[in-house]
Each structure stands twice: as structure tokens, then as C-alpha cells.
Amino acid sequence: MYVVVSRLHLLQSAYLEKFSTLVIQGLGFNTLKTALLGIPQGAFVVIWIAGGALMDAHLPKNSRTIVCALFMLPTISGGLGFLLGPDDANVGLLICL
């Protein structure tokens, strides 16, 4: 179960992290603004990963799968936001990133 959940999380976050600059540029931002919008996203990812590690350290033993599943929910909701949201809502699509 842990291997399946970790692989699914890896697939979601890896593609989103790699192609987020292309998505931001596709929303009509130039290269400088794309780089500036990527800074808070990178900081949030670092805080999110550290929070998951700290949460896993303080929860009972063998709770890694639950923590990983909980930390996948924002990625899933962001993907659904991209899929179901209107194309002209740039601010909403940036929040879904």
C-alpha cells in the first residue's frame, strides 16, 4: 500500500513541479513574472515537505501511509481545479498550481 501511494504522489507532484513554469507562461505571463511566481511556489513546497516529515515524526508508528494520503489531497484538488475550472480564470488557475 505504501509503495502504491508513494508512486502516485510522485507522479502527481513531479509533473506539476516540472511543468508549472510552462503552465504559468501559458497563462500569459512573461519569463520574469514566471520566475517571480515560481519563488513562492518553491518555498511552499519546501515548507510542505518539512511539515509532512515533522507530522510523520510526531504521529504514531506506521502512520506514513495516512500522512502521504493526506498530503496528496491538495495535489488532487489542484488537478481537479485545472480540469474543471474555466480557462479565463487566471487567478484561480494560479491558485490551483
The 8 nearest C-alpha neighbors of each residue, nearest first, counted from 0:
[[1, 3, 2, 4, 64, 5, 6, 65],
 [0, 2, 4, 64, 3, 5, 63, 67],
 [1, 3, 5, 0, 4, 6, 7, 64],
 [2, 4, 6, 0, 1, 5, 7, 8],
 [5, 3, 7, 1, 6, 2, 8, 0],
 [4, 6, 8, 2, 7, 3, 1, 9],
 [7, 5, 9, 3, 8, 4, 2, 10],
 [8, 6, 4, 10, 9, 5, 3, 11],
 [9, 7, 5, 11, 6, 10, 12, 71],
 [8, 10, 6, 7, 12, 11, 13, 5],
 [9, 11, 7, 13, 8, 12, 6, 14],
 [12, 10, 8, 9, 13, 14, 7, 15],
 [11, 13, 15, 9, 14, 10, 16, 8],
 [14, 12, 16, 10, 15, 9, 11, 17],
 [15, 13, 17, 16, 12, 11, 18, 10],
 [14, 16, 12, 18, 13, 19, 17, 11],
 [15, 17, 13, 19, 14, 18, 12, 20],
 [18, 16, 14, 15, 19, 13, 20, 12],
 [17, 19, 21, 15, 20, 16, 14, 22],
 [20, 18, 22, 21, 16, 15, 17, 23],
 [21, 19, 23, 22, 18, 24, 33, 37],
 [22, 20, 24, 18, 19, 23, 25, 17],
 [21, 23, 25, 19, 20, 24, 18, 26],
 [24, 22, 20, 26, 25, 21, 33, 19],
 [25, 23, 28, 21, 26, 27, 22, 20],
 [24, 26, 22, 23, 27, 21, 28, 20],
 [25, 27, 23, 24, 28, 89, 22, 92],
 [28, 26, 25, 24, 29, 23, 89, 22],
 [27, 29, 24, 32, 26, 33, 23, 30],
 [30, 28, 32, 31, 33, 24, 27, 23],
 [29, 31, 33, 32, 34, 28, 24, 35],
 [32, 30, 34, 33, 29, 35, 28, 36],
 [31, 33, 35, 34, 29, 30, 28, 36],
 [34, 32, 30, 36, 31, 35, 28, 23],
 [33, 35, 37, 31, 32, 36, 30, 38],
 [34, 36, 32, 37, 33, 38, 31, 39],
 [35, 37, 33, 34, 38, 32, 39, 40],
 [38, 36, 34, 40, 35, 39, 41, 33],
 [37, 39, 41, 40, 35, 36, 42, 34],
 [40, 38, 42, 41, 37, 43, 36, 35],
 [39, 41, 37, 43, 38, 42, 44, 36],
 [42, 40, 44, 38, 43, 39, 37, 45],
 [43, 41, 39, 45, 44, 40, 46, 38],
 [42, 44, 40, 46, 41, 45, 47, 39],
 [43, 45, 47, 41, 42, 46, 48, 40],
 [46, 44, 42, 48, 47, 43, 49, 41],
 [47, 45, 43, 49, 44, 48, 50, 42],
 [46, 48, 44, 50, 45, 49, 43, 51],
 [49, 47, 51, 45, 50, 46, 44, 52],
 [50, 48, 52, 46, 51, 47, 53, 45],
 [51, 49, 47, 53, 48, 52, 46, 54],
 [52, 50, 54, 48, 49, 53, 55, 47],
 [51, 53, 49, 55, 50, 54, 56, 48],
 [54, 52, 56, 50, 55, 51, 49, 57],
 [55, 53, 51, 57, 56, 52, 50, 58],
 [54, 56, 52, 58, 53, 57, 51, 63],
 [55, 57, 53, 54, 58, 52, 59, 60],
 [58, 56, 54, 55, 53, 59, 60, 52],
 [59, 57, 55, 56, 54, 60, 62, 61],
 [60, 58, 62, 61, 57, 55, 56, 63],
 [59, 61, 62, 58, 63, 55, 56, 57],
 [62, 60, 63, 59, 64, 58, 65, 55],
 [61, 63, 65, 64, 60, 59, 66, 58],
 [64, 62, 66, 65, 61, 67, 55, 1],
 [63, 65, 67, 66, 1, 62, 68, 4],
 [64, 66, 68, 62, 67, 63, 69, 70],
 [67, 65, 63, 69, 64, 68, 70, 62],
 [66, 68, 70, 64, 69, 65, 63, 71],
 [67, 69, 65, 71, 70, 66, 64, 4],
 [70, 68, 66, 71, 67, 72, 65, 73],
 [69, 71, 67, 68, 72, 66, 73, 51],
 [72, 70, 68, 74, 69, 73, 8, 67],
 [71, 73, 75, 74, 70, 69, 76, 68],
 [74, 72, 76, 75, 71, 77, 70, 69],
 [75, 73, 77, 71, 72, 76, 78, 11],
 [74, 76, 72, 78, 73, 77, 79, 71],
 [75, 77, 79, 73, 78, 74, 80, 72],
 [78, 76, 95, 80, 74, 79, 75, 73],
 [77, 79, 75, 81, 80, 76, 82, 74],
 [78, 80, 82, 76, 81, 77, 83, 75],
 [81, 79, 77, 84, 78, 83, 82, 95],
 [82, 80, 78, 79, 84, 83, 92, 77],
 [81, 83, 79, 80, 84, 78, 85, 77],
 [82, 84, 80, 81, 79, 85, 78, 86],
 [85, 83, 80, 81, 82, 86, 92, 88],
 [84, 86, 87, 88, 83, 81, 92, 82],
 [85, 87, 88, 84, 89, 92, 81, 26],
 [86, 88, 85, 89, 84, 26, 92, 90],
 [89, 87, 91, 90, 86, 85, 92, 84],
 [90, 88, 92, 91, 87, 93, 26, 86],
 [91, 89, 93, 92, 88, 94, 95, 87],
 [92, 90, 94, 88, 93, 89, 95, 84],
 [91, 93, 95, 89, 94, 90, 81, 88],
 [94, 92, 90, 96, 95, 91, 89, 23],
 [93, 95, 91, 96, 92, 90, 77, 89],
 [96, 94, 77, 92, 93, 80, 91, 81],
 [95, 93, 94, 77, 92, 19, 15, 78]]
